[in-house]
Amino acid sequence: MAEKKSVKGGAAGKRGSAAGKRTAAPSRAAQAVAPQERRLTLSTLSPAQGSTQARKRVGRGPGSGLGKTSGKGNKGHKARTGGGTNPGFEGGQMPMYRRLPKRGFTNPFRVEAQVVNLLDLKKVSAAEVSPETLYSAGLIGKPDSPVKLLGTGDADRAYTVRGVALSAPARAKIEAAGGTIEA
């Protein structure tokens, strides 16, 4: 017994009917209109193509590819939460920072002076140089911290220096310009 296979639509089904498949061609007026410009506003901002990636969702079953051990392998230090080694770790060998002897001393009471050069004194409008005038001119950040005047540059006028430490070249240049130094 031969079975007949029915073809849906037959030959006409492949070509389709003339009335059913006909689509309207876009009119010439629609083709002539330029595409609308995309305006850049806060609501249309988006990251550049390829600059972002979806976050890795681990521990969501074997079908995700990151189930069971969540991509961390089996056991071990790096598989644990917060696991990982410190920057000086040398695989269990005694690290360099423990093999080398300790040397020197760091003074916890050291006071750093704020440095100002003679060439910067042009920004000070007054003839008096003190921590307050240097602070108001924007040459130092803290008026109540020690200040030291260094000899880079030349003194452009006679300054009266008060409450500021000086280097030997700065002292010589200020005195040569006719300035005075008060303790």
OpenMM code with the backbone's topology and positions (N, CA, C; nanometers):
from openmm import Vec3, app, unit

residues = "MET ALA GLU LYS LYS SER VAL LYS GLY GLY ALA ALA GLY LYS ARG GLY SER ALA ALA GLY LYS ARG THR ALA ALA PRO SER ARG ALA ALA GLN ALA VAL ALA PRO GLN GLU ARG ARG LEU THR LEU SER THR LEU SER PRO ALA GLN GLY SER THR GLN ALA ARG LYS ARG VAL GLY ARG GLY PRO GLY SER GLY LEU GLY LYS THR SER GLY LYS GLY ASN LYS GLY HIS LYS ALA ARG THR GLY GLY GLY THR ASN PRO GLY PHE GLU GLY GLY GLN MET PRO MET TYR ARG ARG LEU PRO LYS ARG GLY PHE THR ASN PRO PHE ARG VAL GLU ALA GLN VAL VAL ASN LEU LEU ASP LEU LYS LYS VAL SER ALA ALA GLU VAL SER PRO GLU THR LEU TYR SER ALA GLY LEU ILE GLY LYS PRO ASP SER PRO VAL LYS LEU LEU GLY THR GLY ASP ALA ASP ARG ALA TYR THR VAL ARG GLY VAL ALA LEU SER ALA PRO ALA ARG ALA LYS ILE GLU ALA ALA GLY GLY THR ILE GLU ALA".split()
positions = [
    Vec3(0.0804, -0.1182, 0.0000),
    Vec3(0.0000, 0.0000, 0.0000),
    Vec3(0.0846, 0.1244, 0.0000),
    Vec3(0.0607, 0.2072, -0.0917),
    Vec3(0.1371, 0.3308, -0.1019),
    Vec3(0.0662, 0.4413, -0.0264),
    Vec3(0.1435, 0.5127, 0.0529),
    Vec3(0.0835, 0.6235, 0.1283),
    Vec3(0.1055, 0.7519, 0.0517),
    Vec3(0.0035, 0.8341, 0.0556),
    Vec3(0.0143, 0.9629, -0.0107),
    Vec3(0.0606, 1.0672, 0.0898),
    Vec3(0.1603, 1.1404, 0.0507),
    Vec3(0.2035, 1.2511, 0.1361),
    Vec3(0.1357, 1.3762, 0.0851),
    Vec3(0.0731, 1.4428, 0.1766),
    Vec3(0.0070, 1.5656, 0.1336),
    Vec3(0.1020, 1.6828, 0.1523),
    Vec3(0.1066, 1.7647, 0.0544),
    Vec3(0.1899, 1.8854, 0.0597),
    Vec3(0.0970, 2.0007, 0.0878),
    Vec3(0.1260, 2.0690, 0.1952),
    Vec3(0.0393, 2.1815, 0.2315),
    Vec3(0.0561, 2.2923, 0.1290),
    Vec3(-0.0505, 2.3239, 0.0716),
    Vec3(-0.0496, 2.4346, -0.0221),
    Vec3(0.0009, 2.3971, -0.1595),
    Vec3(0.0697, 2.2873, -0.1723),
    Vec3(0.1197, 2.2432, -0.3016),
    Vec3(0.2153, 2.3428, -0.3608),
    Vec3(0.2129, 2.3487, -0.4946),
    Vec3(0.3018, 2.4393, -0.5658),
    Vec3(0.2654, 2.5835, -0.5370),
    Vec3(0.1376, 2.6065, -0.5180),
    Vec3(0.0939, 2.7428, -0.4914),
    Vec3(0.1413, 2.7883, -0.3545),
    Vec3(0.1614, 2.6920, -0.2614),
    Vec3(0.2058, 2.7269, -0.1265),
    Vec3(0.3467, 2.7806, -0.1245),
    Vec3(0.4284, 2.7324, -0.2175),
    Vec3(0.5665, 2.7795, -0.2196),
    Vec3(0.5744, 2.9213, -0.2712),
    Vec3(0.4963, 2.9474, -0.3737),
    Vec3(0.5014, 3.0813, -0.4304),
    Vec3(0.4116, 3.1766, -0.3546),
    Vec3(0.3112, 3.1231, -0.2928),
    Vec3(0.2147, 3.2063, -0.2220),
    Vec3(0.1196, 3.2714, -0.3184),
    Vec3(0.0108, 3.3155, -0.2689),
    Vec3(-0.0867, 3.3811, -0.3549),
    Vec3(-0.0427, 3.5243, -0.3793),
    Vec3(-0.0813, 3.5751, -0.4912),
    Vec3(-0.0405, 3.7096, -0.5293),
    Vec3(-0.0998, 3.8129, -0.4349),
    Vec3(-0.2202, 3.7884, -0.3856),
    Vec3(-0.2858, 3.8868, -0.3000),
    Vec3(-0.2298, 3.8830, -0.1578),
    Vec3(-0.1933, 3.7631, -0.1078),
    Vec3(-0.1516, 3.7502, 0.0320),
    Vec3(-0.0101, 3.7968, 0.0588),
    Vec3(0.0817, 3.7865, -0.0367),
    Vec3(0.2228, 3.8175, -0.0119),
    Vec3(0.2626, 3.9584, -0.0533),
    Vec3(0.1726, 4.0293, -0.1162),
    Vec3(0.2093, 4.1603, -0.1685),
    Vec3(0.2239, 4.2596, -0.0528),
    Vec3(0.3394, 4.3292, -0.0464),
    Vec3(0.3597, 4.4314, 0.0556),
    Vec3(0.3776, 4.5636, -0.0142),
    Vec3(0.3356, 4.6652, 0.0524),
    Vec3(0.3452, 4.7982, -0.0071),
    Vec3(0.4888, 4.8460, -0.0007),
    Vec3(0.5418, 4.8916, -0.1133),
    Vec3(0.6771, 4.9458, -0.1166),
    Vec3(0.6763, 5.0821, -0.0482),
    Vec3(0.7845, 5.1157, 0.0225),
    Vec3(0.7854, 5.2464, 0.0887),
    Vec3(0.7775, 5.3576, -0.0156),
    Vec3(0.6999, 5.4579, 0.0176),
    Vec3(0.6813, 5.5680, -0.0776),
    Vec3(0.8090, 5.6514, -0.0867),
    Vec3(0.8191, 5.7254, -0.1960),
    Vec3(0.9377, 5.8077, -0.2184),
    Vec3(0.9470, 5.9178, -0.1120),
    Vec3(0.8363, 5.9660, -0.0646),
    Vec3(0.8374, 6.0719, 0.0369),
    Vec3(0.8965, 6.0183, 0.1679),
    Vec3(0.8683, 5.8926, 0.2039),
    Vec3(0.9211, 5.8334, 0.3266),
    Vec3(1.0712, 5.8083, 0.3150),
    Vec3(1.1197, 5.7781, 0.1929),
    Vec3(1.2623, 5.7533, 0.1737),
    Vec3(1.3419, 5.8837, 0.1787),
    Vec3(1.2813, 5.9948, 0.1365),
    Vec3(1.3517, 6.1222, 0.1288),
    Vec3(1.3754, 6.1826, 0.2674),
    Vec3(1.2940, 6.1483, 0.3664),
    Vec3(1.3073, 6.2069, 0.5003),
    Vec3(1.4314, 6.1469, 0.5670),
    Vec3(1.5168, 6.2326, 0.6189),
    Vec3(1.6400, 6.1878, 0.6854),
    Vec3(1.6048, 6.1237, 0.8198),
    Vec3(1.6844, 6.0259, 0.8643),
    Vec3(1.6578, 5.9660, 0.9950),
    Vec3(1.6780, 6.0700, 1.1049),
    Vec3(1.5991, 6.0576, 1.2102),
    Vec3(1.6044, 6.1550, 1.3187),
    Vec3(1.7370, 6.1451, 1.3925),
    Vec3(1.7910, 6.2609, 1.4313),
    Vec3(1.9144, 6.2629, 1.5097),
    Vec3(1.8840, 6.2157, 1.6503),
    Vec3(1.9807, 6.1425, 1.7061),
    Vec3(1.9652, 6.0976, 1.8445),
    Vec3(2.0289, 6.2021, 1.9342),
    Vec3(1.9495, 6.2671, 2.0178),
    Vec3(2.0002, 6.3716, 2.1057),
    Vec3(2.0594, 6.3091, 2.2301),
    Vec3(2.1688, 6.3658, 2.2767),
    Vec3(2.2365, 6.3154, 2.3956),
    Vec3(2.1802, 6.3854, 2.5186),
    Vec3(2.1054, 6.3106, 2.5973),
    Vec3(2.0523, 6.3618, 2.7234),
    Vec3(2.0817, 6.2599, 2.8322),
    Vec3(2.0530, 6.2946, 2.9548),
    Vec3(2.0778, 6.2022, 3.0664),
    Vec3(1.9990, 6.0731, 3.0498),
    Vec3(1.8810, 6.0824, 2.9897),
    Vec3(1.7986, 5.9625, 2.9752),
    Vec3(1.8421, 5.8736, 2.8592),
    Vec3(1.9271, 5.9278, 2.7676),
    Vec3(1.9718, 5.8453, 2.6544),
    Vec3(2.1168, 5.8008, 2.6682),
    Vec3(2.1805, 5.8320, 2.7809),
    Vec3(2.3200, 5.7899, 2.7996),
    Vec3(2.3283, 5.6391, 2.8117),
    Vec3(2.4273, 5.5815, 2.7482),
    Vec3(2.4521, 5.4381, 2.7617),
    Vec3(2.6011, 5.4149, 2.7433),
    Vec3(2.6554, 5.3088, 2.8054),
    Vec3(2.7994, 5.2840, 2.7916),
    Vec3(2.8366, 5.2462, 2.6485),
    Vec3(2.9632, 5.2623, 2.6142),
    Vec3(3.0105, 5.2304, 2.4800),
    Vec3(2.9938, 5.0820, 2.4517),
    Vec3(2.9771, 5.0483, 2.3255),
    Vec3(2.9559, 4.9098, 2.2854),
    Vec3(3.0738, 4.8237, 2.3286),
    Vec3(3.0472, 4.7168, 2.4022),
    Vec3(3.1502, 4.6232, 2.4450),
    Vec3(3.2252, 4.6640, 2.5703),
    Vec3(3.1905, 4.7785, 2.6302),
    Vec3(3.2654, 4.8231, 2.7477),
    Vec3(3.2132, 4.7623, 2.8769),
    Vec3(3.0955, 4.7046, 2.8758),
    Vec3(3.0408, 4.6437, 2.9970),
    Vec3(3.0126, 4.4965, 2.9730),
    Vec3(3.0193, 4.4197, 3.0787),
    Vec3(2.9879, 4.2778, 3.0723),
    Vec3(2.8912, 4.2448, 3.1837),
    Vec3(2.8083, 4.1457, 3.1606),
    Vec3(2.7177, 4.1006, 3.2656),
    Vec3(2.7997, 4.0371, 3.3759),
    Vec3(2.7571, 4.0554, 3.5019),
    Vec3(2.8354, 4.0008, 3.6117),
    Vec3(2.8270, 3.8491, 3.6121),
    Vec3(2.9261, 3.7856, 3.6687),
    Vec3(2.9368, 3.6405, 3.6717),
    Vec3(2.8471, 3.5891, 3.7839),
    Vec3(2.7393, 3.5177, 3.7482),
    Vec3(2.6467, 3.4648, 3.8488),
    Vec3(2.6905, 3.3235, 3.8840),
    Vec3(2.7614, 3.3098, 3.9943),
    Vec3(2.8186, 3.1812, 4.0326),
    Vec3(2.7261, 3.1069, 4.1278),
    Vec3(2.7427, 2.9753, 4.1328),
    Vec3(2.6655, 2.8936, 4.2258),
    Vec3(2.5189, 2.8823, 4.1893),
    Vec3(2.4856, 2.8815, 4.0609),
    Vec3(2.3451, 2.8732, 4.0181),
    Vec3(2.3187, 2.7416, 3.9454),
    Vec3(2.3868, 2.6375, 3.9845),
    Vec3(2.3596, 2.5065, 3.9275),
    Vec3(2.4562, 2.4678, 3.8184),
    Vec3(2.4585, 2.3376, 3.7827),
    Vec3(2.5553, 2.2874, 3.6856),
    Vec3(2.5336, 2.3401, 3.5449),
    Vec3(2.4131, 2.3780, 3.5102),
    Vec3(2.3859, 2.4252, 3.3746),
    Vec3(2.4493, 2.5599, 3.3452),
    Vec3(2.4839, 2.6352, 3.4483),
    Vec3(2.5393, 2.7688, 3.4266),
    Vec3(2.6874, 2.7638, 3.3910),
    Vec3(2.7513, 2.6501, 3.4164),
    Vec3(2.8952, 2.6409, 3.3935),
    Vec3(2.9752, 2.6883, 3.5122),
    Vec3(2.9094, 2.7490, 3.6079),
    Vec3(2.9779, 2.7968, 3.7280),
    Vec3(2.9013, 2.7500, 3.8512),
    Vec3(2.8548, 2.6274, 3.8488),
    Vec3(2.7853, 2.5721, 3.9643),
    Vec3(2.8832, 2.5027, 4.0556),
    Vec3(2.8342, 2.4301, 4.1519),
    Vec3(2.9125, 2.3523, 4.2476),
    Vec3(3.0224, 2.4332, 4.3143),
    Vec3(3.1421, 2.4410, 4.2580),
    Vec3(3.2520, 2.5104, 4.3253),
    Vec3(3.2668, 2.6552, 4.2789),
    Vec3(3.1762, 2.7028, 4.1974),
    Vec3(3.1715, 2.8421, 4.1531),
    Vec3(3.2997, 2.8901, 4.0864),
    Vec3(3.3630, 2.8013, 4.0101),
    Vec3(3.4822, 2.8407, 3.9357),
    Vec3(3.6075, 2.8505, 4.0198),
    Vec3(3.6030, 2.8007, 4.1445),
    Vec3(3.7188, 2.8130, 4.2332),
    Vec3(3.7965, 2.6832, 4.2485),
    Vec3(3.7590, 2.5792, 4.1775),
    Vec3(3.8301, 2.4526, 4.1917),
    Vec3(3.7889, 2.3814, 4.3196),
    Vec3(3.8645, 2.2778, 4.3559),
    Vec3(3.8288, 2.1996, 4.4737),
    Vec3(3.9164, 2.2347, 4.5926),
    Vec3(3.8565, 2.2818, 4.6984),
    Vec3(3.9207, 2.3095, 4.8272),
    Vec3(4.0436, 2.3999, 4.8145),
    Vec3(4.1210, 2.4067, 4.9165),
    Vec3(4.2413, 2.4884, 4.9142),
    Vec3(4.2177, 2.6292, 4.9645),
    Vec3(4.3277, 2.6972, 4.9917),
    Vec3(4.3227, 2.8309, 5.0513),
    Vec3(4.2469, 2.9303, 4.9633),
    Vec3(4.2679, 2.9245, 4.8317),
    Vec3(4.2060, 3.0218, 4.7427),
    Vec3(4.0595, 2.9922, 4.7140),
    Vec3(4.0117, 2.8764, 4.7564),
    Vec3(3.8708, 2.8456, 4.7371),
    Vec3(3.7854, 2.9011, 4.8500),
    Vec3(3.8479, 2.9437, 4.9588),
    Vec3(3.7741, 2.9918, 5.0750),
    Vec3(3.7363, 3.1383, 5.0592),
    Vec3(3.6356, 3.1786, 5.1317),
    Vec3(3.5953, 3.3183, 5.1320),
    Vec3(3.7077, 3.4017, 5.1911),
    Vec3(3.7464, 3.5078, 5.1218),
    Vec3(3.8562, 3.5913, 5.1684),
    Vec3(3.9908, 3.5269, 5.1501),
    Vec3(3.9945, 3.4118, 5.0843),
    Vec3(4.1208, 3.3408, 5.0661),
    Vec3(4.2088, 3.4096, 4.9647),
    Vec3(4.3341, 3.3831, 4.9714),
    Vec3(4.4317, 3.4456, 4.8839),
    Vec3(4.5531, 3.4791, 4.9681),
    Vec3(4.6635, 3.5085, 4.9039),
    Vec3(4.7860, 3.5321, 4.9774),
    Vec3(4.8192, 3.6798, 4.9817),
    Vec3(4.9007, 3.7177, 5.0791),
    Vec3(4.9447, 3.8560, 5.0888),
    Vec3(5.0531, 3.8826, 4.9838),
    Vec3(5.0813, 4.0092, 4.9523),
    Vec3(5.1770, 4.0390, 4.8448),
    Vec3(5.3163, 3.9828, 4.8686),
    Vec3(5.3570, 3.9621, 4.9934),
    Vec3(5.4914, 3.9125, 5.0198),
    Vec3(5.4996, 3.7613, 5.0332),
    Vec3(5.3899, 3.6905, 5.0038),
    Vec3(5.3888, 3.5445, 5.0227),
    Vec3(5.4790, 3.4770, 4.9211),
    Vec3(5.5636, 3.3831, 4.9681),
    Vec3(5.6593, 3.3157, 4.8808),
    Vec3(5.6381, 3.1655, 4.8819),
    Vec3(5.5140, 3.1218, 4.8824),
    Vec3(5.4838, 2.9796, 4.8733),
    Vec3(5.5171, 2.9023, 4.9998),
    Vec3(5.5176, 2.9659, 5.1132),
    Vec3(5.5475, 2.8981, 5.2386),
    Vec3(5.6923, 2.9145, 5.2811),
    Vec3(5.7780, 2.9517, 5.1875),
    Vec3(5.9173, 2.9821, 5.2222),
    Vec3(5.9189, 3.1062, 5.3116),
    Vec3(6.0214, 3.1181, 5.3973),
    Vec3(6.0320, 3.2357, 5.4844),
    Vec3(6.0432, 3.3601, 5.3962),
    Vec3(5.9477, 3.4534, 5.4063),
    Vec3(5.9459, 3.5672, 5.3132),
    Vec3(6.0627, 3.6628, 5.3369),
    Vec3(6.0915, 3.7381, 5.2322),
    Vec3(6.2059, 3.8306, 5.2333),
    Vec3(6.1961, 3.9285, 5.3498),
    Vec3(6.0769, 3.9808, 5.3771),
    Vec3(6.0647, 4.0818, 5.4821),
    Vec3(6.0885, 4.0224, 5.6204),
    Vec3(6.0876, 3.8906, 5.6334),
    Vec3(6.1222, 3.8294, 5.7621),
    Vec3(6.2655, 3.7784, 5.7642),
    Vec3(6.3256, 3.7582, 5.6465),
    Vec3(6.4640, 3.7104, 5.6408),
    Vec3(6.5634, 3.8236, 5.6640),
    Vec3(6.5276, 3.9442, 5.6221),
    Vec3(6.6206, 4.0564, 5.6342),
    Vec3(6.6161, 4.1154, 5.7741),
    Vec3(6.7314, 4.1625, 5.8252),
    Vec3(6.7315, 4.2219, 5.9591),
    Vec3(6.6640, 4.3582, 5.9593),
    Vec3(6.6101, 4.3929, 6.0760),
    Vec3(6.5496, 4.5252, 6.0912),
    Vec3(6.6609, 4.6249, 6.1194),
    Vec3(6.6549, 4.7434, 6.0540),
    Vec3(6.7575, 4.8439, 6.0748),
    Vec3(6.6931, 4.9801, 6.0880),
    Vec3(6.7594, 5.0671, 6.1602),
    Vec3(6.7182, 5.2062, 6.1638),
    Vec3(6.6100, 5.2361, 6.2656),
    Vec3(6.5636, 5.3590, 6.2587),
    Vec3(6.4680, 5.4107, 6.3555),
    Vec3(6.3865, 5.5195, 6.2873),
    Vec3(6.2579, 5.5203, 6.3100),
    Vec3(6.1715, 5.6252, 6.2585),
    Vec3(6.1220, 5.7076, 6.3760),
    Vec3(6.1579, 5.8331, 6.3777),
    Vec3(6.1202, 5.9214, 6.4873),
    Vec3(5.9711, 5.9532, 6.4786),
    Vec3(5.8923, 5.9123, 6.5784),
    Vec3(5.7483, 5.9402, 6.5712),
    Vec3(5.7155, 6.0865, 6.5969),
    Vec3(5.8121, 6.1639, 6.6468),
    Vec3(5.7862, 6.3038, 6.6805),
    Vec3(5.8419, 6.4004, 6.5770),
    Vec3(5.8839, 6.3496, 6.4613),
    Vec3(5.9407, 6.4340, 6.3575),
    Vec3(5.8368, 6.5343, 6.3078),
    Vec3(5.8796, 6.6575, 6.2863),
    Vec3(5.7911, 6.7627, 6.2373),
    Vec3(5.8446, 6.8092, 6.1023),
    Vec3(5.7640, 6.7969, 5.9982),
    Vec3(5.8021, 6.8414, 5.8638),
    Vec3(5.7705, 6.9897, 5.8494),
    Vec3(5.8659, 7.0657, 5.7993),
    Vec3(5.8434, 7.2079, 5.7748),
    Vec3(5.7825, 7.2269, 5.6365),
    Vec3(5.6973, 7.3275, 5.6236),
    Vec3(5.6415, 7.3634, 5.4931),
    Vec3(5.7453, 7.4501, 5.4223),
    Vec3(5.7781, 7.4156, 5.2991),
    Vec3(5.8886, 7.4795, 5.2282),
    Vec3(5.8365, 7.5883, 5.1343),
    Vec3(5.9030, 7.7057, 5.1395),
    Vec3(5.8731, 7.8160, 5.0487),
    Vec3(6.0064, 7.8655, 4.9937),
    Vec3(6.0148, 7.8870, 4.8621),
    Vec3(6.1365, 7.9385, 4.7993),
    Vec3(6.1304, 8.0901, 4.7869),
    Vec3(6.2474, 8.1530, 4.7773),
    Vec3(6.2528, 8.2991, 4.7646),
    Vec3(6.1802, 8.3476, 4.6394),
    Vec3(6.1876, 8.2721, 4.5310),
    Vec3(6.1212, 8.3155, 4.4075),
    Vec3(5.9694, 8.3165, 4.4216),
    Vec3(5.9155, 8.2414, 4.5187),
    Vec3(5.7702, 8.2409, 4.5421),
    Vec3(5.7239, 8.3641, 4.6185),
    Vec3(5.8168, 8.4372, 4.6812),
    Vec3(5.7784, 8.5530, 4.7636),
    Vec3(5.7225, 8.6675, 4.6797),
    Vec3(5.7329, 8.6596, 4.5477),
    Vec3(5.6748, 8.7636, 4.4620),
    Vec3(5.5228, 8.7677, 4.4760),
    Vec3(5.4638, 8.6549, 4.5176),
    Vec3(5.3181, 8.6485, 4.5344),
    Vec3(5.2713, 8.7180, 4.6617),
    Vec3(5.3637, 8.7455, 4.7543),
    Vec3(5.3287, 8.8133, 4.8795),
    Vec3(5.3295, 8.9628, 4.8532),
    Vec3(5.2145, 9.0281, 4.8784),
    Vec3(5.2060, 9.1717, 4.8510),
    Vec3(5.2733, 9.2547, 4.9593),
    Vec3(5.2704, 9.2085, 5.0841),
    Vec3(5.3298, 9.2839, 5.1947),
    Vec3(5.4811, 9.2634, 5.1963),
    Vec3(5.5514, 9.3574, 5.2628),
    Vec3(5.6965, 9.3459, 5.2764),
    Vec3(5.7318, 9.2542, 5.3928),
    Vec3(5.6330, 9.2203, 5.4762),
    Vec3(5.6573, 9.1322, 5.5900),
    Vec3(5.6292, 8.9876, 5.5496),
    Vec3(5.7208, 8.8980, 5.5881),
    Vec3(5.7039, 8.7556, 5.5604),
    Vec3(5.6828, 8.6852, 5.6932),
    Vec3(5.5621, 8.6320, 5.7133),
    Vec3(5.5286, 8.5568, 5.8341),
    Vec3(5.4389, 8.4406, 5.7912),
    Vec3(5.4170, 8.3429, 5.8777),
    Vec3(5.3280, 8.2330, 5.8392),
    Vec3(5.1894, 8.2805, 5.7965),
    Vec3(5.1387, 8.3869, 5.8599),
    Vec3(5.0049, 8.4371, 5.8248),
    Vec3(5.0026, 8.4973, 5.6846),
    Vec3(5.1054, 8.5775, 5.6487),
    Vec3(5.1074, 8.6380, 5.5152),
    Vec3(5.1318, 8.5329, 5.4068),
    Vec3(5.2153, 8.4316, 5.4394),
    Vec3(5.2385, 8.3238, 5.3421),
    Vec3(5.1116, 8.2419, 5.3203),
    Vec3(5.0345, 8.2212, 5.4265),
    Vec3(4.9089, 8.1463, 5.4158),
    Vec3(4.8063, 8.2249, 5.3339),
    Vec3(4.7974, 8.3560, 5.3598),
    Vec3(4.7001, 8.4379, 5.2853),
    Vec3(4.7379, 8.4481, 5.1369),
    Vec3(4.8675, 8.4353, 5.1049),
    Vec3(4.9109, 8.4380, 4.9645),
    Vec3(4.8958, 8.3010, 4.8987),
    Vec3(4.8620, 8.1969, 4.9763),
    Vec3(4.8413, 8.0632, 4.9215),
    Vec3(4.9697, 7.9845, 4.9026),
    Vec3(5.0769, 8.0241, 4.9695),
    Vec3(5.2051, 7.9551, 4.9542),
    Vec3(5.2208, 7.8380, 5.0501),
    Vec3(5.1465, 7.8396, 5.1608),
    Vec3(5.1486, 7.7276, 5.2554),
    Vec3(5.0059, 7.6854, 5.2857),
    Vec3(4.9912, 7.5626, 5.3341),
    Vec3(4.8576, 7.5087, 5.3593),
    Vec3(4.8089, 7.5270, 5.5016),
    Vec3(4.9022, 7.5357, 5.5998),
    Vec3(4.8623, 7.5469, 5.7407),
    Vec3(4.9411, 7.6605, 5.8055),
    Vec3(4.8737, 7.7644, 5.8540),
    Vec3(4.9470, 7.8777, 5.9116),
    Vec3(5.0120, 7.8462, 6.0466),
    Vec3(4.9654, 7.7420, 6.1152),
    Vec3(5.0199, 7.7124, 6.2473),
    Vec3(5.1249, 7.6023, 6.2459),
    Vec3(5.1669, 7.5541, 6.1274),
    Vec3(5.2749, 7.4558, 6.1162),
    Vec3(5.4060, 7.5272, 6.0837),
    Vec3(5.5215, 7.4644, 6.1164),
    Vec3(5.6497, 7.5306, 6.0899),
    Vec3(5.6715, 7.5565, 5.9399),
    Vec3(5.7387, 7.6681, 5.9103),
    Vec3(5.7664, 7.7089, 5.7727),
    Vec3(5.9162, 7.7336, 5.7596),
    Vec3(5.9750, 7.6924, 5.6461),
    Vec3(6.1159, 7.7197, 5.6210),
    Vec3(6.1300, 7.7856, 5.4847),
    Vec3(6.2080, 7.8927, 5.4828),
    Vec3(6.2318, 7.9681, 5.3610),
    Vec3(6.3640, 7.9218, 5.3016),
    Vec3(6.3607, 7.8764, 5.1751),
    Vec3(6.4806, 7.8265, 5.1081),
    Vec3(6.5311, 7.9294, 5.0077),
    Vec3(6.6584, 7.9151, 4.9671),
    Vec3(6.7254, 8.0173, 4.8873),
    Vec3(6.7149, 8.0050, 4.7375),
    Vec3(6.6202, 7.9291, 4.6821),
    Vec3(6.6061, 7.9196, 4.5368),
    Vec3(6.5439, 8.0489, 4.4848),
    Vec3(6.6116, 8.1153, 4.3950),
    Vec3(6.5643, 8.2416, 4.3415),
    Vec3(6.6321, 8.3575, 4.4129),
    Vec3(6.5857, 8.4795, 4.3851),
    Vec3(6.6430, 8.6001, 4.4464),
    Vec3(6.5335, 8.6783, 4.5169),
    Vec3(6.5749, 8.7556, 4.6185),
    Vec3(6.4811, 8.8433, 4.6886),
    Vec3(6.4616, 8.9677, 4.6030),
    Vec3(6.3394, 8.9950, 4.5594),
    Vec3(6.3141, 9.1072, 4.4688),
    Vec3(6.3005, 9.2404, 4.5418),
    Vec3(6.2825, 9.2382, 4.6752),
    Vec3(6.2756, 9.3614, 4.7552),
    Vec3(6.3191, 9.3294, 4.8983),
    Vec3(6.3240, 9.4309, 4.9821),
    Vec3(6.3664, 9.4109, 5.1211),
    Vec3(6.2480, 9.3556, 5.2004),
    Vec3(6.2648, 9.2364, 5.2535),
    Vec3(6.1593, 9.1719, 5.3311),
    Vec3(6.1944, 9.1755, 5.4791),
    Vec3(6.0907, 9.1810, 5.5620),
    Vec3(6.1062, 9.1628, 5.7052),
    Vec3(6.0525, 9.0240, 5.7367),
    Vec3(6.1400, 8.9331, 5.7774),
    Vec3(6.1022, 8.7944, 5.8008),
    Vec3(6.0798, 8.7745, 5.9500),
    Vec3(5.9604, 8.7220, 5.9830),
    Vec3(5.9240, 8.7053, 6.1242),
    Vec3(5.8574, 8.5687, 6.1428),
    Vec3(5.9082, 8.4858, 6.2334),
    Vec3(5.8455, 8.3584, 6.2685),
    Vec3(5.8633, 8.2493, 6.1639),
    Vec3(5.9671, 8.2609, 6.0799),
    Vec3(5.9914, 8.1637, 5.9741),
    Vec3(6.1385, 8.1222, 5.9811),
    Vec3(6.1663, 7.9922, 5.9714),
    Vec3(6.3044, 7.9437, 5.9674),
    Vec3(6.3620, 7.9701, 5.8286),
    Vec3(6.4931, 7.9925, 5.8227),
    Vec3(6.5574, 8.0233, 5.6952),
    Vec3(6.6778, 7.9338, 5.6746),
    Vec3(6.7066, 7.9040, 5.5472),
    Vec3(6.8305, 7.8358, 5.5145),
    Vec3(6.9397, 7.9427, 5.5049),
    Vec3(7.0668, 7.8995, 5.5079),
    Vec3(7.1785, 7.9950, 5.5035),
    Vec3(7.1779, 8.0783, 5.3742),
    Vec3(7.1569, 8.0178, 5.2541),
    Vec3(7.1532, 8.1013, 5.1324),
    Vec3(7.0360, 8.1995, 5.1318),
    Vec3(6.9210, 8.1596, 5.1854),
    Vec3(6.8051, 8.2495, 5.1902),
    Vec3(6.8342, 8.3668, 5.2825),
    Vec3(6.8973, 8.3391, 5.3965),
    Vec3(6.9321, 8.4458, 5.4918),
    Vec3(7.0283, 8.5457, 5.4254),
    Vec3(7.1277, 8.4952, 5.3545),
    Vec3(7.2263, 8.5825, 5.2894),
    Vec3(7.1605, 8.6679, 5.1804),
    Vec3(7.0723, 8.6106, 5.1008),
    Vec3(7.0082, 8.6854, 4.9919),
    Vec3(6.9129, 8.7918, 5.0446),
    Vec3(6.8406, 8.7623, 5.1540),
    Vec3(6.7477, 8.8611, 5.2103),
    Vec3(6.8272, 8.9778, 5.2708),
    Vec3(6.9340, 8.9473, 5.3411),
    Vec3(7.0166, 9.0540, 5.4006),
    Vec3(7.0858, 9.1353, 5.2925),
    Vec3(7.1239, 9.0705, 5.1811),
    Vec3(7.1871, 9.1422, 5.0701),
    Vec3(7.0877, 9.2370, 5.0025),
    Vec3(6.9592, 9.2017, 5.0029),
    Vec3(6.8564, 9.2858, 4.9422),
    Vec3(6.8110, 9.3970, 5.0370),
    Vec3(6.8681, 9.4013, 5.1601),
    Vec3(6.8338, 9.5077, 5.2558),
    Vec3(6.7240, 9.4668, 5.3518),
    Vec3(6.6897, 9.3388, 5.3570),
    Vec3(6.5840, 9.2929, 5.4469),
    Vec3(6.6366, 9.2650, 5.5863),
    Vec3(6.5435, 9.2447, 5.6804),
    Vec3(6.5789, 9.2137, 5.8181),
    Vec3(6.5141, 9.0824, 5.8587),
    Vec3(6.5805, 9.0135, 5.9519),
    Vec3(6.5293, 8.8859, 6.0009),
    Vec3(6.5090, 8.8975, 6.1510),
    Vec3(6.3876, 8.8776, 6.1938),
    Vec3(6.3552, 8.8845, 6.3371),
    Vec3(6.3250, 8.7437, 6.3860),
    Vec3(6.3697, 8.7115, 6.5046),
    Vec3(6.3494, 8.5773, 6.5594),
    Vec3(6.2107, 8.5562, 6.5977),
] * unit.nanometer
topology = app.Topology()
chain = topology.addChain("A")
for resn in residues:
    res = topology.addResidue(resn, chain)
    for name in ("N", "CA", "C"):
        topology.addAtom(name, app.Element.getBySymbol(name[0]), res)
